[in-house]
């Protein structure tokens, strides 16, 4: 069975409050449950590792410079 994360679970997984997600550009959802987007844990983890912030900004900026 596939396990999906809703917004509250995504927030918990990355260590922020659910309302904080409103400021983030989240990845495309892996599925929709009714009208609610949901993500696979792997999608959230990969997105979180690549997003700027929490010490990732320099790495993100350097990676973009190589584009």
mmCIF file of the N, C-alpha and C atoms, coordinates in Angstrom:
data_MODEL
# 
_entry.id   MODEL 
# 
loop_
_atom_site.group_PDB 
_atom_site.id 
_atom_site.type_symbol 
_atom_site.label_atom_id 
_atom_site.label_alt_id 
_atom_site.label_comp_id 
_atom_site.label_asym_id 
_atom_site.label_entity_id 
_atom_site.label_seq_id 
_atom_site.pdbx_PDB_ins_code 
_atom_site.Cartn_x 
_atom_site.Cartn_y 
_atom_site.Cartn_z 
_atom_site.occupancy 
_atom_site.B_iso_or_equiv 
_atom_site.pdbx_formal_charge 
_atom_site.auth_seq_id 
_atom_site.auth_comp_id 
_atom_site.auth_asym_id 
_atom_site.auth_atom_id 
_atom_site.pdbx_PDB_model_num 
ATOM 1   N N  . UNK A 1 1  ? 0.839   -1.169 0.000   1.00 0.00 ? 1  UNK A N  1 
ATOM 2   C CA . UNK A 1 1  ? 0.000   0.000  0.000   1.00 0.00 ? 1  UNK A CA 1 
ATOM 3   C C  . UNK A 1 1  ? 0.892   1.243  0.000   1.00 0.00 ? 1  UNK A C  1 
ATOM 4   N N  . UNK A 1 2  ? 0.520   2.235  -0.791  1.00 0.00 ? 2  UNK A N  1 
ATOM 5   C CA . UNK A 1 2  ? 1.255   3.500  -0.871  1.00 0.00 ? 2  UNK A CA 1 
ATOM 6   C C  . UNK A 1 2  ? 0.827   4.391  0.292   1.00 0.00 ? 2  UNK A C  1 
ATOM 7   N N  . UNK A 1 3  ? 1.795   5.005  0.943   1.00 0.00 ? 3  UNK A N  1 
ATOM 8   C CA . UNK A 1 3  ? 1.533   5.963  2.020   1.00 0.00 ? 3  UNK A CA 1 
ATOM 9   C C  . UNK A 1 3  ? 1.826   7.359  1.491   1.00 0.00 ? 3  UNK A C  1 
ATOM 10  N N  . UNK A 1 4  ? 0.862   8.231  1.629   1.00 0.00 ? 4  UNK A N  1 
ATOM 11  C CA . UNK A 1 4  ? 1.006   9.614  1.188   1.00 0.00 ? 4  UNK A CA 1 
ATOM 12  C C  . UNK A 1 4  ? 0.974   10.536 2.389   1.00 0.00 ? 4  UNK A C  1 
ATOM 13  N N  . UNK A 1 5  ? 1.567   11.716 2.217   1.00 0.00 ? 5  UNK A N  1 
ATOM 14  C CA . UNK A 1 5  ? 1.587   12.725 3.267   1.00 0.00 ? 5  UNK A CA 1 
ATOM 15  C C  . UNK A 1 5  ? 0.738   13.920 2.838   1.00 0.00 ? 5  UNK A C  1 
ATOM 16  N N  . UNK A 1 6  ? -0.127  14.361 3.740   1.00 0.00 ? 6  UNK A N  1 
ATOM 17  C CA . UNK A 1 6  ? -0.859  15.597 3.526   1.00 0.00 ? 6  UNK A CA 1 
ATOM 18  C C  . UNK A 1 6  ? -0.011  16.769 4.003   1.00 0.00 ? 6  UNK A C  1 
ATOM 19  N N  . UNK A 1 7  ? -0.543  17.968 3.895   1.00 0.00 ? 7  UNK A N  1 
ATOM 20  C CA . UNK A 1 7  ? 0.218   19.170 4.255   1.00 0.00 ? 7  UNK A CA 1 
ATOM 21  C C  . UNK A 1 7  ? 0.695   19.138 5.707   1.00 0.00 ? 7  UNK A C  1 
ATOM 22  N N  . UNK A 1 8  ? -0.146  18.719 6.628   1.00 0.00 ? 8  UNK A N  1 
ATOM 23  C CA . UNK A 1 8  ? 0.259   18.688 8.036   1.00 0.00 ? 8  UNK A CA 1 
ATOM 24  C C  . UNK A 1 8  ? 1.416   17.731 8.241   1.00 0.00 ? 8  UNK A C  1 
ATOM 25  N N  . UNK A 1 9  ? 1.352   16.574 7.605   1.00 0.00 ? 9  UNK A N  1 
ATOM 26  C CA . UNK A 1 9  ? 2.440   15.595 7.729   1.00 0.00 ? 9  UNK A CA 1 
ATOM 27  C C  . UNK A 1 9  ? 3.713   16.065 7.038   1.00 0.00 ? 9  UNK A C  1 
ATOM 28  N N  . UNK A 1 10 ? 3.571   16.779 5.909   1.00 0.00 ? 10 UNK A N  1 
ATOM 29  C CA . UNK A 1 10 ? 4.745   17.349 5.234   1.00 0.00 ? 10 UNK A CA 1 
ATOM 30  C C  . UNK A 1 10 ? 5.419   18.349 6.168   1.00 0.00 ? 10 UNK A C  1 
ATOM 31  N N  . UNK A 1 11 ? 4.636   19.224 6.772   1.00 0.00 ? 11 UNK A N  1 
ATOM 32  C CA . UNK A 1 11 ? 5.194   20.220 7.690   1.00 0.00 ? 11 UNK A CA 1 
ATOM 33  C C  . UNK A 1 11 ? 5.938   19.537 8.830   1.00 0.00 ? 11 UNK A C  1 
ATOM 34  N N  . UNK A 1 12 ? 5.317   18.540 9.413   1.00 0.00 ? 12 UNK A N  1 
ATOM 35  C CA . UNK A 1 12 ? 5.945   17.815 10.518  1.00 0.00 ? 12 UNK A CA 1 
ATOM 36  C C  . UNK A 1 12 ? 7.253   17.161 10.053  1.00 0.00 ? 12 UNK A C  1 
ATOM 37  N N  . UNK A 1 13 ? 7.236   16.573 8.877   1.00 0.00 ? 13 UNK A N  1 
ATOM 38  C CA . UNK A 1 13 ? 8.411   15.855 8.376   1.00 0.00 ? 13 UNK A CA 1 
ATOM 39  C C  . UNK A 1 13 ? 9.607   16.784 8.161   1.00 0.00 ? 13 UNK A C  1 
ATOM 40  N N  . UNK A 1 14 ? 9.342   18.036 7.731   1.00 0.00 ? 14 UNK A N  1 
ATOM 41  C CA . UNK A 1 14 ? 10.456  18.951 7.480   1.00 0.00 ? 14 UNK A CA 1 
ATOM 42  C C  . UNK A 1 14 ? 10.697  19.902 8.648   1.00 0.00 ? 14 UNK A C  1 
ATOM 43  N N  . UNK A 1 15 ? 9.906   19.769 9.706   1.00 0.00 ? 15 UNK A N  1 
ATOM 44  C CA . UNK A 1 15 ? 10.165  20.521 10.932  1.00 0.00 ? 15 UNK A CA 1 
ATOM 45  C C  . UNK A 1 15 ? 9.664   21.950 10.950  1.00 0.00 ? 15 UNK A C  1 
ATOM 46  N N  . UNK A 1 16 ? 8.533   22.205 10.266  1.00 0.00 ? 16 UNK A N  1 
ATOM 47  C CA . UNK A 1 16 ? 7.945   23.538 10.292  1.00 0.00 ? 16 UNK A CA 1 
ATOM 48  C C  . UNK A 1 16 ? 6.475   23.435 10.693  1.00 0.00 ? 16 UNK A C  1 
ATOM 49  N N  . UNK A 1 17 ? 5.874   24.593 10.973  1.00 0.00 ? 17 UNK A N  1 
ATOM 50  C CA . UNK A 1 17 ? 4.445   24.625 11.265  1.00 0.00 ? 17 UNK A CA 1 
ATOM 51  C C  . UNK A 1 17 ? 3.673   24.533 9.949   1.00 0.00 ? 17 UNK A C  1 
ATOM 52  N N  . UNK A 1 18 ? 2.496   23.925 9.968   1.00 0.00 ? 18 UNK A N  1 
ATOM 53  C CA . UNK A 1 18 ? 1.720   23.793 8.727   1.00 0.00 ? 18 UNK A CA 1 
ATOM 54  C C  . UNK A 1 18 ? 1.489   25.125 7.999   1.00 0.00 ? 18 UNK A C  1 
ATOM 55  N N  . UNK A 1 19 ? 1.246   26.206 8.723   1.00 0.00 ? 19 UNK A N  1 
ATOM 56  C CA . UNK A 1 19 ? 1.017   27.498 8.065   1.00 0.00 ? 19 UNK A CA 1 
ATOM 57  C C  . UNK A 1 19 ? 2.257   27.995 7.331   1.00 0.00 ? 19 UNK A C  1 
ATOM 58  N N  . UNK A 1 20 ? 3.428   27.565 7.764   1.00 0.00 ? 20 UNK A N  1 
ATOM 59  C CA . UNK A 1 20 ? 4.676   27.975 7.111   1.00 0.00 ? 20 UNK A CA 1 
ATOM 60  C C  . UNK A 1 20 ? 4.729   27.469 5.676   1.00 0.00 ? 20 UNK A C  1 
ATOM 61  N N  . UNK A 1 21 ? 4.081   26.350 5.394   1.00 0.00 ? 21 UNK A N  1 
ATOM 62  C CA . UNK A 1 21 ? 4.101   25.796 4.037   1.00 0.00 ? 21 UNK A CA 1 
ATOM 63  C C  . UNK A 1 21 ? 3.496   26.760 3.022   1.00 0.00 ? 21 UNK A C  1 
ATOM 64  N N  . UNK A 1 22 ? 2.662   27.694 3.468   1.00 0.00 ? 22 UNK A N  1 
ATOM 65  C CA . UNK A 1 22 ? 2.070   28.663 2.547   1.00 0.00 ? 22 UNK A CA 1 
ATOM 66  C C  . UNK A 1 22 ? 3.130   29.538 1.899   1.00 0.00 ? 22 UNK A C  1 
ATOM 67  N N  . UNK A 1 23 ? 4.289   29.664 2.527   1.00 0.00 ? 23 UNK A N  1 
ATOM 68  C CA . UNK A 1 23 ? 5.379   30.489 1.987   1.00 0.00 ? 23 UNK A CA 1 
ATOM 69  C C  . UNK A 1 23 ? 6.302   29.705 1.061   1.00 0.00 ? 23 UNK A C  1 
ATOM 70  N N  . UNK A 1 24 ? 6.134   28.404 0.982   1.00 0.00 ? 24 UNK A N  1 
ATOM 71  C CA . UNK A 1 24 ? 7.024   27.560 0.196   1.00 0.00 ? 24 UNK A CA 1 
ATOM 72  C C  . UNK A 1 24 ? 6.382   27.178 -1.133  1.00 0.00 ? 24 UNK A C  1 
ATOM 73  N N  . UNK A 1 25 ? 7.227   27.011 -2.137  1.00 0.00 ? 25 UNK A N  1 
ATOM 74  C CA . UNK A 1 25 ? 6.767   26.440 -3.398  1.00 0.00 ? 25 UNK A CA 1 
ATOM 75  C C  . UNK A 1 25 ? 6.954   24.936 -3.272  1.00 0.00 ? 25 UNK A C  1 
ATOM 76  N N  . UNK A 1 26 ? 5.890   24.265 -2.952  1.00 0.00 ? 26 UNK A N  1 
ATOM 77  C CA . UNK A 1 26 ? 5.939   22.817 -2.762  1.00 0.00 ? 26 UNK A CA 1 
ATOM 78  C C  . UNK A 1 26 ? 6.070   22.113 -4.113  1.00 0.00 ? 26 UNK A C  1 
ATOM 79  N N  . UNK A 1 27 ? 6.585   20.897 -4.090  1.00 0.00 ? 27 UNK A N  1 
ATOM 80  C CA . UNK A 1 27 ? 6.659   20.143 -5.349  1.00 0.00 ? 27 UNK A CA 1 
ATOM 81  C C  . UNK A 1 27 ? 5.252   19.784 -5.831  1.00 0.00 ? 27 UNK A C  1 
ATOM 82  N N  . UNK A 1 28 ? 5.170   19.430 -7.087  1.00 0.00 ? 28 UNK A N  1 
ATOM 83  C CA . UNK A 1 28 ? 3.888   18.962 -7.610  1.00 0.00 ? 28 UNK A CA 1 
ATOM 84  C C  . UNK A 1 28 ? 3.439   17.762 -6.788  1.00 0.00 ? 28 UNK A C  1 
ATOM 85  N N  . UNK A 1 29 ? 2.161   17.694 -6.445  1.00 0.00 ? 29 UNK A N  1 
ATOM 86  C CA . UNK A 1 29 ? 1.698   16.547 -5.664  1.00 0.00 ? 29 UNK A CA 1 
ATOM 87  C C  . UNK A 1 29 ? 1.817   15.247 -6.460  1.00 0.00 ? 29 UNK A C  1 
ATOM 88  N N  . UNK A 1 30 ? 2.018   14.169 -5.739  1.00 0.00 ? 30 UNK A N  1 
ATOM 89  C CA . UNK A 1 30 ? 2.068   12.853 -6.374  1.00 0.00 ? 30 UNK A CA 1 
ATOM 90  C C  . UNK A 1 30 ? 0.681   12.323 -6.663  1.00 0.00 ? 30 UNK A C  1 
ATOM 91  N N  . UNK A 1 31 ? -0.301  12.828 -5.942  1.00 0.00 ? 31 UNK A N  1 
ATOM 92  C CA . UNK A 1 31 ? -1.687  12.396 -6.133  1.00 0.00 ? 31 UNK A CA 1 
ATOM 93  C C  . UNK A 1 31 ? -2.603  13.428 -5.489  1.00 0.00 ? 31 UNK A C  1 
ATOM 94  N N  . UNK A 1 32 ? -3.878  13.280 -5.751  1.00 0.00 ? 32 UNK A N  1 
ATOM 95  C CA . UNK A 1 32 ? -4.901  14.103 -5.109  1.00 0.00 ? 32 UNK A CA 1 
ATOM 96  C C  . UNK A 1 32 ? -5.860  13.156 -4.396  1.00 0.00 ? 32 UNK A C  1 
ATOM 97  N N  . UNK A 1 33 ? -6.218  13.515 -3.188  1.00 0.00 ? 33 UNK A N  1 
ATOM 98  C CA . UNK A 1 33 ? -7.236  12.770 -2.440  1.00 0.00 ? 33 UNK A CA 1 
ATOM 99  C C  . UNK A 1 33 ? -8.396  13.747 -2.292  1.00 0.00 ? 33 UNK A C  1 
ATOM 100 N N  . UNK A 1 34 ? -9.428  13.513 -3.069  1.00 0.00 ? 34 UNK A N  1 
ATOM 101 C CA . UNK A 1 34 ? -10.485 14.512 -3.165  1.00 0.00 ? 34 UNK A CA 1 
ATOM 102 C C  . UNK A 1 34 ? -9.880  15.745 -3.823  1.00 0.00 ? 34 UNK A C  1 
ATOM 103 N N  . UNK A 1 35 ? -9.951  16.873 -3.146  1.00 0.00 ? 35 UNK A N  1 
ATOM 104 C CA . UNK A 1 35 ? -9.346  18.093 -3.680  1.00 0.00 ? 35 UNK A CA 1 
ATOM 105 C C  . UNK A 1 35 ? -8.062  18.470 -2.943  1.00 0.00 ? 35 UNK A C  1 
ATOM 106 N N  . UNK A 1 36 ? -7.508  17.538 -2.176  1.00 0.00 ? 36 UNK A N  1 
ATOM 107 C CA . UNK A 1 36 ? -6.312  17.789 -1.361  1.00 0.00 ? 36 UNK A CA 1 
ATOM 108 C C  . UNK A 1 36 ? -5.076  17.153 -2.012  1.00 0.00 ? 36 UNK A C  1 
ATOM 109 N N  . UNK A 1 37 ? -4.001  17.945 -2.157  1.00 0.00 ? 37 UNK A N  1 
ATOM 110 C CA . UNK A 1 37 ? -2.762  17.370 -2.685  1.00 0.00 ? 37 UNK A CA 1 
ATOM 111 C C  . UNK A 1 37 ? -2.066  16.512 -1.632  1.00 0.00 ? 37 UNK A C  1 
ATOM 112 N N  . UNK A 1 38 ? -1.422  15.447 -2.079  1.00 0.00 ? 38 UNK A N  1 
ATOM 113 C CA . UNK A 1 38 ? -0.653  14.575 -1.191  1.00 0.00 ? 38 UNK A CA 1 
ATOM 114 C C  . UNK A 1 38 ? 0.654   14.193 -1.894  1.00 0.00 ? 38 UNK A C  1 
ATOM 115 N N  . UNK A 1 39 ? 1.672   13.886 -1.080  1.00 0.00 ? 39 UNK A N  1 
ATOM 116 C CA . UNK A 1 39 ? 2.996   13.592 -1.596  1.00 0.00 ? 39 UNK A CA 1 
ATOM 117 C C  . UNK A 1 39 ? 3.516   12.297 -1.001  1.00 0.00 ? 39 UNK A C  1 
ATOM 118 N N  . UNK A 1 40 ? 4.342   11.620 -1.760  1.00 0.00 ? 40 UNK A N  1 
ATOM 119 C CA . UNK A 1 40 ? 5.070   10.471 -1.242  1.00 0.00 ? 40 UNK A CA 1 
ATOM 120 C C  . UNK A 1 40 ? 6.183   10.986 -0.332  1.00 0.00 ? 40 UNK A C  1 
ATOM 121 N N  . UNK A 1 41 ? 6.516   10.267 0.728   1.00 0.00 ? 41 UNK A N  1 
ATOM 122 C CA . UNK A 1 41 ? 7.621   10.699 1.593   1.00 0.00 ? 41 UNK A CA 1 
ATOM 123 C C  . UNK A 1 41 ? 8.905   10.958 0.819   1.00 0.00 ? 41 UNK A C  1 
ATOM 124 N N  . UNK A 1 42 ? 9.205   10.124 -0.163  1.00 0.00 ? 42 UNK A N  1 
ATOM 125 C CA . UNK A 1 42 ? 10.417  10.288 -0.976  1.00 0.00 ? 42 UNK A CA 1 
ATOM 126 C C  . UNK A 1 42 ? 10.405  11.638 -1.705  1.00 0.00 ? 42 UNK A C  1 
ATOM 127 N N  . UNK A 1 43 ? 9.260   12.037 -2.227  1.00 0.00 ? 43 UNK A N  1 
ATOM 128 C CA . UNK A 1 43 ? 9.137   13.321 -2.924  1.00 0.00 ? 43 UNK A CA 1 
ATOM 129 C C  . UNK A 1 43 ? 9.445   14.471 -1.977  1.00 0.00 ? 43 UNK A C  1 
ATOM 130 N N  . UNK A 1 44 ? 8.896   14.406 -0.776  1.00 0.00 ? 44 UNK A N  1 
ATOM 131 C CA . UNK A 1 44 ? 9.104   15.460 0.220   1.00 0.00 ? 44 UNK A CA 1 
ATOM 132 C C  . UNK A 1 44 ? 10.575  15.512 0.629   1.00 0.00 ? 44 UNK A C  1 
ATOM 133 N N  . UNK A 1 45 ? 11.172  14.364 0.867   1.00 0.00 ? 45 UNK A N  1 
ATOM 134 C CA . UNK A 1 45 ? 12.571  14.320 1.293   1.00 0.00 ? 45 UNK A CA 1 
ATOM 135 C C  . UNK A 1 45 ? 13.505  14.874 0.210   1.00 0.00 ? 45 UNK A C  1 
ATOM 136 N N  . UNK A 1 46 ? 13.264  14.512 -1.051  1.00 0.00 ? 46 UNK A N  1 
ATOM 137 C CA . UNK A 1 46 ? 14.104  15.002 -2.148  1.00 0.00 ? 46 UNK A CA 1 
ATOM 138 C C  . UNK A 1 46 ? 13.927  16.509 -2.321  1.00 0.00 ? 46 UNK A C  1 
ATOM 139 N N  . UNK A 1 47 ? 12.697  16.990 -2.265  1.00 0.00 ? 47 UNK A N  1 
ATOM 140 C CA . UNK A 1 47 ? 12.423  18.421 -2.380  1.00 0.00 ? 47 UNK A CA 1 
ATOM 141 C C  . UNK A 1 47 ? 13.080  19.186 -1.229  1.00 0.00 ? 47 UNK A C  1 
ATOM 142 N N  . UNK A 1 48 ? 12.936  18.673 -0.027  1.00 0.00 ? 48 UNK A N  1 
ATOM 143 C CA . UNK A 1 48 ? 13.487  19.349 1.144   1.00 0.00 ? 48 UNK A CA 1 
ATOM 144 C C  . UNK A 1 48 ? 15.013  19.421 1.085   1.00 0.00 ? 48 UNK A C  1 
ATOM 145 N N  . UNK A 1 49 ? 15.648  18.395 0.564   1.00 0.00 ? 49 UNK A N  1 
ATOM 146 C CA . UNK A 1 49 ? 17.110  18.384 0.460   1.00 0.00 ? 49 UNK A CA 1 
ATOM 147 C C  . UNK A 1 49 ? 17.607  19.415 -0.558  1.00 0.00 ? 49 UNK A C  1 
ATOM 148 N N  . UNK A 1 50 ? 16.790  19.733 -1.554  1.00 0.00 ? 50 UNK A N  1 
ATOM 149 C CA . UNK A 1 50 ? 17.199  20.665 -2.614  1.00 0.00 ? 50 UNK A CA 1 
ATOM 150 C C  . UNK A 1 50 ? 16.778  22.104 -2.358  1.00 0.00 ? 50 UNK A C  1 
ATOM 151 N N  . UNK A 1 51 ? 15.833  22.332 -1.461  1.00 0.00 ? 51 UNK A N  1 
ATOM 152 C CA . UNK A 1 51 ? 15.312  23.695 -1.318  1.00 0.00 ? 51 UNK A CA 1 
ATOM 153 C C  . UNK A 1 51 ? 16.318  24.593 -0.605  1.00 0.00 ? 51 UNK A C  1 
ATOM 154 N N  . UNK A 1 52 ? 16.349  25.873 -1.002  1.00 0.00 ? 52 UNK A N  1 
ATOM 155 C CA . UNK A 1 52 ? 17.243  26.811 -0.325  1.00 0.00 ? 52 UNK A CA 1 
ATOM 156 C C  . UNK A 1 52 ? 16.795  27.038 1.117   1.00 0.00 ? 52 UNK A C  1 
ATOM 157 N N  . UNK A 1 53 ? 17.706  27.454 1.944   1.00 0.00 ? 53 UNK A N  1 
ATOM 158 C CA . UNK A 1 53 ? 17.374  27.727 3.342   1.00 0.00 ? 53 UNK A CA 1 
ATOM 159 C C  . UNK A 1 53 ? 17.961  26.670 4.250   1.00 0.00 ? 53 UNK A C  1 
ATOM 160 N N  . UNK A 1 54 ? 17.925  26.955 5.541   1.00 0.00 ? 54 UNK A N  1 
ATOM 161 C CA . UNK A 1 54 ? 18.452  26.032 6.543   1.00 0.00 ? 54 UNK A CA 1 
ATOM 162 C C  . UNK A 1 54 ? 19.842  25.534 6.162   1.00 0.00 ? 54 UNK A C  1 
ATOM 163 N N  . UNK A 1 55 ? 20.686  26.457 5.682   1.00 0.00 ? 55 UNK A N  1 
ATOM 164 C CA . UNK A 1 55 ? 22.049  26.083 5.336   1.00 0.00 ? 55 UNK A CA 1 
ATOM 165 C C  . UNK A 1 55 ? 22.219  25.587 3.917   1.00 0.00 ? 55 UNK A C  1 
ATOM 166 N N  . UNK A 1 56 ? 21.145  25.471 3.152   1.00 0.00 ? 56 UNK A N  1 
ATOM 167 C CA . UNK A 1 56 ? 21.236  24.953 1.788   1.00 0.00 ? 56 UNK A CA 1 
ATOM 168 C C  . UNK A 1 56 ? 21.422  26.047 0.746   1.00 0.00 ? 56 UNK A C  1 
ATOM 169 N N  . UNK A 1 57 ? 21.312  27.330 1.118   1.00 0.00 ? 57 UNK A N  1 
ATOM 170 C CA . UNK A 1 57 ? 21.304  28.398 0.124   1.00 0.00 ? 57 UNK A CA 1 
ATOM 171 C C  . UNK A 1 57 ? 22.595  28.437 -0.693  1.00 0.00 ? 57 UNK A C  1 
ATOM 172 N N  . UNK A 1 58 ? 23.742  28.376 -0.046  1.00 0.00 ? 58 UNK A N  1 
ATOM 173 C CA . UNK A 1 58 ? 25.006  28.446 -0.795  1.00 0.00 ? 58 UNK A CA 1 
ATOM 174 C C  . UNK A 1 58 ? 25.139  27.265 -1.750  1.00 0.00 ? 58 UNK A C  1 
ATOM 175 N N  . UNK A 1 59 ? 24.798  26.083 -1.278  1.00 0.00 ? 59 UNK A N  1 
ATOM 176 C CA . UNK A 1 59 ? 24.882  24.910 -2.130  1.00 0.00 ? 59 UNK A CA 1 
ATOM 177 C C  . UNK A 1 59 ? 23.934  25.055 -3.322  1.00 0.00 ? 59 UNK A C  1 
ATOM 178 N N  . UNK A 1 60 ? 22.719  25.559 -3.062  1.00 0.00 ? 60 UNK A N  1 
ATOM 179 C CA . UNK A 1 60 ? 21.729  25.759 -4.114  1.00 0.00 ? 60 UNK A CA 1 
ATOM 180 C C  . UNK A 1 60 ? 22.244  26.793 -5.120  1.00 0.00 ? 60 UNK A C  1 
ATOM 181 N N  . UNK A 1 61 ? 22.791  27.890 -4.622  1.00 0.00 ? 61 UNK A N  1 
ATOM 182 C CA . UNK A 1 61 ? 23.298  28.954 -5.483  1.00 0.00 ? 61 UNK A CA 1 
ATOM 183 C C  . UNK A 1 61 ? 24.468  28.434 -6.345  1.00 0.00 ? 61 UNK A C  1 
ATOM 184 N N  . UNK A 1 62 ? 25.353  27.673 -5.749  1.00 0.00 ? 62 UNK A N  1 
ATOM 185 C CA . UNK A 1 62 ? 26.495  27.115 -6.482  1.00 0.00 ? 62 UNK A CA 1 
ATOM 186 C C  . UNK A 1 62 ? 26.027  26.143 -7.561  1.00 0.00 ? 62 UNK A C  1 
ATOM 187 N N  . UNK A 1 63 ? 25.036  25.337 -7.251  1.00 0.00 ? 63 UNK A N  1 
ATOM 188 C CA . UNK A 1 63 ? 24.521  24.386 -8.222  1.00 0.00 ? 63 UNK A CA 1 
ATOM 189 C C  . UNK A 1 63 ? 23.882  25.113 -9.408  1.00 0.00 ? 63 UNK A C  1 
ATOM 190 N N  . UNK A 1 64 ? 23.183  26.201 -9.143  1.00 0.00 ? 64 UNK A N  1 
ATOM 191 C CA . UNK A 1 64 ? 22.557  26.975 -10.201 1.00 0.00 ? 64 UNK A CA 1 
ATOM 192 C C  . UNK A 1 64 ? 23.599  27.674 -11.056 1.00 0.00 ? 64 UNK A C  1 
ATOM 193 N N  . UNK A 1 65 ? 24.713  28.099 -10.459 1.00 0.00 ? 65 UNK A N  1 
ATOM 194 C CA . UNK A 1 65 ? 25.762  28.771 -11.208 1.00 0.00 ? 65 UNK A CA 1 
ATOM 195 C C  . UNK A 1 65 ? 26.369  27.836 -12.262 1.00 0.00 ? 65 UNK A C  1 
ATOM 196 N N  . UNK A 1 66 ? 26.334  26.544 -11.990 1.00 0.00 ? 66 UNK A N  1 
ATOM 197 C CA . UNK A 1 66 ? 26.857  25.562 -12.931 1.00 0.00 ? 66 UNK A CA 1 
ATOM 198 C C  . UNK A 1 66 ? 25.912  25.239 -14.066 1.00 0.00 ? 66 UNK A C  1 
ATOM 199 N N  . UNK A 1 67 ? 24.668  25.752 -14.019 1.00 0.00 ? 67 UNK A N  1 
ATOM 200 C CA . UNK A 1 67 ? 23.677  25.471 -15.076 1.00 0.00 ? 67 UNK A CA 1 
ATOM 201 C C  . UNK A 1 67 ? 24.042  26.131 -16.381 1.00 0.00 ? 67 UNK A C  1 
# 
